[in-house]
């Protein structure tokens, strides 16, 4: 004890009585040392305080999670013969007594209701939706949506989406063309599900790109939602946003929208090769014979990839109007073009194979080898 007392007295005297007798460079060094020691002590105290807070928070979260889980588990196994309102009236008084002003309790309850709502269907899902609203958790979701932090906005949008809070659609649409890609994706996906009258209105105002992986997400949502009223996607084929056009072409393809045929044909002269290729693919799939002449008109100005797709579509349509054109393509210097033209001729069910045999007698050895390959039924294209 005397040792520590001596050290303490020495340090105190150094910084009080003796400090001004040292040279200036020594005084500066001592002050720097003192500052560093105080900073280290403050940092240590801060870290210790934060760790204590985190430990307490985790302990409280675990305690409340167990309590709320038990309550929701009882809700799940409650008598199914009771009506939805009876179940709500039974559990609401208990849940309303929870200290929801406590951020931890509020966060845990919200997360658990969302999890149970996602994993259950039918009456349980309906009960959870009603409880979510009665506990005013929907208002909390609205506050999150209007938060300045984009991550909090996404959290609120996901909550509104999961709990089917349809009145939030008006709040969400303003983020469907946000510069932040993640926020934009969440908003678009949620708006489709929540908007009752105009679920595709966000396409009217979309200026930002809809990335390929985001198109996949939207495609899945739209095609798997049986309650969604599907419009004619030809309405958006004149959009200045190429990614909107691509998404709509994929949906026209999936839903076989023949009413879009005129707009699809117009896209054969689009500036984006991806749009042109997808349009040609749809023309072939829908077997739009009226579009053959338009494909022929643009054929020679296209890159190889689109030329191959045009030949493929002509083969699917098989009207016979462009047999001579297909026959001429087997003399192309590109072997891929030759092969695709031969398969296009073969697809004609009436005289395709007979036409190939006729060509076989008149063409070069190289082309004869290709024709043999195409006529071999053991080989699939």
C-alpha positions as CSV (number, residue, x, y, z in Angstrom):
1,X,0.0,0.0,0.0
2,X,2.9,2.4,0.9
3,X,4.4,1.6,-2.5
4,X,1.3,2.7,-4.4
5,X,0.9,5.7,-2.2
6,X,4.5,6.7,-2.9
7,X,4.0,6.4,-6.7
8,X,0.7,8.4,-6.5
9,X,2.4,11.2,-4.5
10,X,5.3,11.3,-6.9
11,X,3.0,11.6,-9.9
12,X,0.9,14.3,-8.1
13,X,3.9,16.3,-7.2
14,X,5.3,16.0,-10.8
15,X,2.1,17.5,-12.3
16,X,1.5,20.1,-9.6
17,X,4.5,21.3,-7.7
18,X,7.3,20.4,-10.0
19,X,5.8,20.7,-13.5
20,X,6.8,24.3,-14.1
21,X,10.4,23.7,-13.1
22,X,11.0,21.3,-16.0
23,X,12.2,22.4,-19.4
24,X,9.4,23.1,-21.9
25,X,10.0,20.0,-23.9
26,X,9.7,17.8,-20.8
27,X,6.5,19.7,-19.7
28,X,5.0,19.0,-23.2
29,X,6.0,15.3,-23.0
30,X,4.5,14.9,-19.5
31,X,1.2,16.6,-20.6
32,X,1.0,14.3,-23.7
33,X,1.6,11.3,-21.4
34,X,-1.2,12.5,-19.1
35,X,-3.6,13.0,-22.0
36,X,-2.8,9.5,-23.3
37,X,-3.4,7.9,-19.9
38,X,-6.7,9.7,-19.4
39,X,-7.8,8.8,-23.0
40,X,-6.9,5.1,-22.4
41,X,-8.8,5.1,-19.1
42,X,-11.9,6.7,-20.8
43,X,-11.7,4.3,-23.7
44,X,-11.5,1.4,-21.3
45,X,-14.5,2.7,-19.3
46,X,-16.5,3.2,-22.5
47,X,-15.7,-0.3,-23.8
48,X,-16.6,-1.8,-20.4
49,X,-19.9,0.2,-20.3
50,X,-20.8,-0.9,-23.8
51,X,-20.1,-4.5,-23.1
52,X,-22.2,-4.4,-20.0
53,X,-25.0,-2.8,-22.0
54,X,-24.7,-5.5,-24.7
55,X,-24.8,-8.3,-22.2
56,X,-27.8,-6.8,-20.5
57,X,-29.5,-6.3,-23.9
58,X,-28.9,-9.9,-25.0
59,X,-30.2,-11.1,-21.6
60,X,-33.3,-9.0,-21.9
61,X,-33.8,-10.1,-25.6
62,X,-33.5,-13.7,-24.6
63,X,-35.9,-13.3,-21.7
64,X,-38.6,-11.5,-23.7
65,X,-38.1,-13.7,-26.8
66,X,-38.9,-16.8,-24.6
67,X,-41.9,-15.1,-23.1
68,X,-43.3,-13.9,-26.4
69,X,-42.6,-17.2,-28.1
70,X,-44.6,-19.1,-25.5
71,X,-47.5,-16.6,-25.9
72,X,-47.5,-17.0,-29.7
73,X,-47.1,-20.8,-29.4
74,X,-50.2,-20.9,-27.3
75,X,-51.9,-18.8,-30.0
76,X,-51.0,-21.4,-32.6
77,X,-52.3,-24.3,-30.6
78,X,-55.5,-22.5,-29.4
79,X,-58.8,-24.1,-30.0
80,X,-59.4,-24.0,-33.8
81,X,-63.2,-24.1,-33.3
82,X,-63.1,-20.5,-32.0
83,X,-63.6,-17.7,-34.4
84,X,-60.8,-15.3,-35.4
85,X,-62.3,-12.5,-33.3
86,X,-62.6,-14.8,-30.2
87,X,-58.9,-15.7,-30.5
88,X,-57.9,-12.1,-30.9
89,X,-60.0,-11.1,-27.9
90,X,-58.4,-13.8,-25.8
91,X,-54.7,-12.8,-26.6
92,X,-55.0,-9.1,-27.1
93,X,-55.3,-8.2,-23.4
94,X,-52.2,-10.2,-22.6
95,X,-50.1,-8.7,-25.4
96,X,-51.3,-5.1,-24.7
97,X,-49.9,-5.4,-21.2
98,X,-46.4,-5.9,-22.6
99,X,-44.2,-2.8,-22.1
100,X,-44.2,-1.9,-25.8
101,X,-42.5,1.4,-25.1
102,X,-39.4,-0.6,-24.2
103,X,-37.5,-0.8,-27.6
104,X,-36.3,-4.3,-26.9
105,X,-39.8,-5.6,-26.2
106,X,-41.2,-3.8,-29.2
107,X,-38.5,-5.1,-31.5
108,X,-38.8,-8.7,-30.3
109,X,-42.6,-8.7,-30.5
110,X,-42.5,-7.3,-34.0
111,X,-39.9,-9.8,-35.2
112,X,-41.7,-12.8,-33.7
113,X,-45.1,-11.8,-35.1
114,X,-43.5,-11.4,-38.6
115,X,-41.8,-14.8,-38.3
116,X,-45.0,-16.6,-37.3
117,X,-47.0,-14.7,-39.9
118,X,-44.6,-15.9,-42.6
119,X,-44.6,-19.5,-41.4
120,X,-48.3,-20.0,-40.9
121,X,-51.4,-19.6,-43.1
122,X,-55.1,-19.4,-42.7
123,X,-56.7,-18.4,-39.4
124,X,-53.4,-18.0,-37.6
125,X,-52.1,-15.6,-40.2
126,X,-55.3,-13.6,-40.0
127,X,-55.2,-13.4,-36.2
128,X,-51.6,-12.2,-36.2
129,X,-52.5,-9.5,-38.8
130,X,-55.3,-8.2,-36.6
131,X,-53.1,-8.2,-33.5
132,X,-50.3,-6.4,-35.3
133,X,-52.7,-3.6,-36.1
134,X,-54.4,-3.5,-32.7
135,X,-51.0,-3.2,-31.0
136,X,-50.3,-0.2,-33.3
137,X,-47.3,-2.0,-34.7
138,X,-48.4,-0.9,-38.2
139,X,-48.0,2.7,-37.2
140,X,-44.4,1.9,-36.2
141,X,-43.9,0.3,-39.6
142,X,-45.1,3.6,-41.3
143,X,-42.7,5.6,-39.2
144,X,-39.9,3.3,-40.4
145,X,-40.9,3.8,-44.0
146,X,-40.6,7.6,-43.6
147,X,-37.3,7.4,-41.7
148,X,-34.3,9.2,-43.2
149,X,-32.1,6.1,-43.0
150,X,-32.6,3.8,-46.1
151,X,-31.9,0.7,-44.1
152,X,-34.8,1.5,-41.7
153,X,-37.0,2.3,-44.7
154,X,-36.4,-1.2,-46.1
155,X,-37.2,-2.7,-42.7
156,X,-40.5,-0.8,-42.6
157,X,-41.3,-1.8,-46.2
158,X,-40.6,-5.5,-45.5
159,X,-42.9,-5.3,-42.4
160,X,-45.7,-3.7,-44.4
161,X,-45.3,-6.2,-47.2
162,X,-45.3,-9.3,-44.9
163,X,-48.3,-8.1,-42.9
164,X,-50.2,-7.0,-46.1
165,X,-50.8,-3.4,-44.9
166,X,-52.3,-2.3,-48.1
167,X,-52.8,1.3,-47.1
168,X,-49.0,1.7,-47.0
169,X,-48.9,1.4,-50.9
170,X,-49.2,5.2,-51.2
171,X,-46.2,5.6,-48.9
172,X,-44.1,3.0,-50.7
173,X,-44.6,4.1,-54.3
174,X,-42.4,7.1,-53.8
175,X,-39.4,4.8,-53.3
176,X,-40.1,2.6,-56.4
177,X,-37.7,4.8,-58.4
178,X,-35.2,5.7,-55.7
179,X,-31.5,6.0,-56.5
180,X,-30.7,3.3,-53.9
181,X,-31.0,0.0,-55.7
182,X,-31.9,-2.1,-52.7
183,X,-34.6,0.3,-51.5
184,X,-36.0,0.5,-55.0
185,X,-36.2,-3.3,-55.3
186,X,-37.9,-3.7,-52.0
187,X,-40.4,-0.9,-52.7
188,X,-41.3,-2.3,-56.2
189,X,-41.8,-5.8,-54.9
190,X,-43.9,-4.6,-52.0
191,X,-46.0,-2.2,-54.1
192,X,-47.0,-5.0,-56.5
193,X,-48.4,-7.0,-53.6
194,X,-50.0,-4.1,-51.7
195,X,-51.6,-1.9,-54.4
196,X,-55.1,-3.1,-55.0
197,X,-56.0,-1.0,-58.1
198,X,-52.8,-0.1,-59.9
199,X,-50.1,-2.6,-58.9
200,X,-47.9,-1.8,-61.9
201,X,-48.1,2.0,-61.7
202,X,-44.5,2.1,-60.7
203,X,-43.6,1.1,-64.3
204,X,-45.0,4.4,-65.5
205,X,-42.5,6.4,-63.5
206,X,-39.5,4.1,-63.6
207,X,-36.4,5.9,-64.8
208,X,-33.8,3.9,-62.8
209,X,-32.6,0.6,-64.2
210,X,-34.3,-2.6,-63.1
211,X,-31.3,-4.9,-62.8
212,X,-31.4,-8.4,-64.2
213,X,-31.5,-10.2,-60.8
214,X,-34.2,-7.7,-59.7
215,X,-36.2,-8.6,-62.9
216,X,-36.1,-12.2,-61.8
217,X,-37.5,-11.3,-58.4
218,X,-40.3,-9.2,-59.9
219,X,-41.1,-11.9,-62.5
220,X,-41.4,-14.5,-59.7
221,X,-43.7,-12.2,-57.6
222,X,-45.9,-11.4,-60.6
223,X,-46.2,-14.9,-62.1
224,X,-46.9,-16.6,-58.8
225,X,-49.4,-14.2,-57.3
226,X,-52.7,-15.8,-58.3
227,X,-54.8,-12.8,-57.0
228,X,-53.0,-10.3,-59.2
229,X,-55.0,-8.8,-62.1
230,X,-52.6,-9.1,-65.0
231,X,-52.7,-6.1,-67.4
232,X,-51.6,-6.0,-71.0
233,X,-47.9,-5.4,-70.7
234,X,-47.8,-3.9,-74.2
235,X,-48.7,-0.6,-72.5
236,X,-45.1,-0.3,-71.3
237,X,-43.2,-1.4,-74.4
238,X,-42.8,2.2,-75.5
239,X,-41.1,3.1,-72.2
240,X,-37.8,5.0,-72.6
241,X,-36.4,2.7,-69.9
242,X,-35.0,-0.4,-71.7
243,X,-35.1,-2.5,-68.6
244,X,-38.8,-1.8,-68.2
245,X,-39.3,-3.0,-71.8
246,X,-37.3,-6.1,-71.1
247,X,-39.3,-7.0,-68.0
248,X,-42.6,-6.5,-69.9
249,X,-41.4,-8.6,-72.8
250,X,-40.6,-11.5,-70.4
251,X,-44.1,-11.2,-68.9
252,X,-45.7,-11.0,-72.4
253,X,-43.8,-14.2,-73.2
254,X,-44.9,-15.9,-70.0
255,X,-48.6,-14.9,-70.2
256,X,-48.7,-15.5,-74.0
257,X,-50.3,-12.0,-74.6
258,X,-51.2,-12.1,-78.3
259,X,-52.7,-8.6,-78.0
260,X,-49.1,-7.2,-77.7
261,X,-48.1,-8.6,-81.2
262,X,-48.1,-5.2,-82.9
263,X,-46.0,-3.5,-80.3
264,X,-43.6,-6.5,-80.2
265,X,-43.1,-6.2,-84.0
266,X,-42.3,-2.5,-83.6
267,X,-39.5,-3.4,-81.3
268,X,-37.6,-5.2,-84.1
269,X,-36.1,-1.8,-84.9
270,X,-35.3,-1.0,-81.2
271,X,-31.8,0.4,-80.5
272,X,-31.1,-2.2,-77.8
273,X,-30.0,-5.6,-79.2
274,X,-31.3,-7.4,-76.1
275,X,-34.8,-6.0,-76.7
276,X,-34.6,-7.0,-80.4
277,X,-33.6,-10.5,-79.6
278,X,-36.3,-11.0,-77.0
279,X,-38.9,-9.6,-79.4
280,X,-37.8,-12.1,-82.1
281,X,-38.0,-14.9,-79.6
282,X,-41.6,-13.9,-78.6
283,X,-42.6,-13.7,-82.3
284,X,-41.4,-17.2,-82.8
285,X,-43.0,-18.6,-79.7
286,X,-46.4,-17.0,-80.5
287,X,-45.9,-18.0,-84.2
288,X,-46.8,-14.5,-85.4
289,X,-46.9,-15.0,-89.2
290,X,-47.5,-11.3,-89.8
291,X,-44.2,-10.5,-88.3
292,X,-42.1,-12.6,-90.8
293,X,-41.7,-9.8,-93.3
294,X,-40.5,-7.4,-90.5
295,X,-37.9,-9.9,-89.3
296,X,-36.7,-10.4,-92.9
297,X,-36.4,-6.6,-93.3
298,X,-34.1,-6.2,-90.3
299,X,-32.2,-9.5,-90.7
300,X,-29.2,-8.3,-92.6
301,X,-28.5,-5.4,-90.2
302,X,-28.3,-7.6,-87.1
303,X,-25.4,-9.3,-85.3
304,X,-25.0,-13.1,-85.6
305,X,-26.9,-13.8,-82.3
306,X,-30.1,-12.1,-83.5
307,X,-29.8,-13.5,-87.0
308,X,-29.8,-17.0,-85.4
309,X,-32.9,-16.1,-83.4
310,X,-34.7,-14.8,-86.5
311,X,-33.9,-18.1,-88.4
312,X,-35.2,-20.0,-85.4
313,X,-38.4,-18.0,-85.2
314,X,-39.0,-18.4,-89.0
315,X,-38.7,-22.1,-88.5
316,X,-41.2,-22.1,-85.6
317,X,-43.7,-20.1,-87.7
318,X,-43.2,-22.4,-90.7
319,X,-45.5,-20.5,-93.0
320,X,-43.5,-21.5,-96.0
321,X,-43.4,-17.9,-97.3
322,X,-39.6,-17.6,-96.6
323,X,-38.4,-21.1,-97.7
324,X,-36.3,-19.6,-100.4
325,X,-34.7,-17.2,-98.0
326,X,-33.9,-20.0,-95.6
327,X,-32.5,-22.1,-98.4
328,X,-30.2,-19.3,-99.4
329,X,-28.8,-19.1,-95.9
330,X,-27.2,-22.5,-96.2
331,X,-24.6,-20.9,-98.4
332,X,-23.6,-18.5,-95.7
333,X,-19.9,-18.4,-94.7
334,X,-21.0,-18.8,-91.0
335,X,-21.5,-22.5,-90.1
336,X,-23.9,-21.5,-87.3
337,X,-26.2,-19.7,-89.7
338,X,-26.1,-22.7,-92.1
339,X,-27.1,-25.1,-89.3
340,X,-29.9,-22.9,-87.9
341,X,-31.3,-22.4,-91.4
342,X,-31.4,-26.1,-92.0
343,X,-33.2,-26.7,-88.7
344,X,-35.6,-24.0,-89.6
345,X,-36.5,-25.7,-92.9
346,X,-36.8,-29.1,-91.1
347,X,-39.4,-27.7,-88.7
348,X,-42.0,-27.4,-91.4
349,X,-44.2,-30.4,-90.7
350,X,-45.6,-30.6,-94.2
351,X,-42.4,-30.8,-96.4
352,X,-39.4,-29.8,-94.2
353,X,-37.5,-33.0,-94.4
354,X,-38.4,-33.5,-98.1
355,X,-37.1,-30.0,-98.9
356,X,-33.8,-30.9,-97.1
357,X,-33.4,-34.0,-99.2
358,X,-34.0,-32.0,-102.3
359,X,-31.3,-29.5,-101.3
360,X,-29.0,-32.4,-100.5
361,X,-28.8,-33.4,-104.1
362,X,-27.9,-30.0,-105.3
363,X,-25.5,-28.6,-102.7
364,X,-21.8,-28.9,-101.7
365,X,-20.2,-31.7,-99.8
366,X,-19.9,-29.5,-96.7
367,X,-23.6,-28.7,-96.8
368,X,-24.5,-32.4,-97.4
369,X,-22.7,-33.3,-94.2
370,X,-24.7,-30.7,-92.3
371,X,-28.0,-31.9,-93.8
372,X,-27.2,-35.5,-92.8
373,X,-26.5,-34.2,-89.3
374,X,-29.8,-32.3,-89.2
375,X,-31.9,-35.2,-90.6
376,X,-30.5,-37.6,-88.0
377,X,-33.4,-38.0,-85.5
378,X,-31.0,-39.4,-82.9
379,X,-29.4,-35.9,-82.6
380,X,-31.4,-33.2,-80.9
381,X,-30.9,-29.6,-81.6
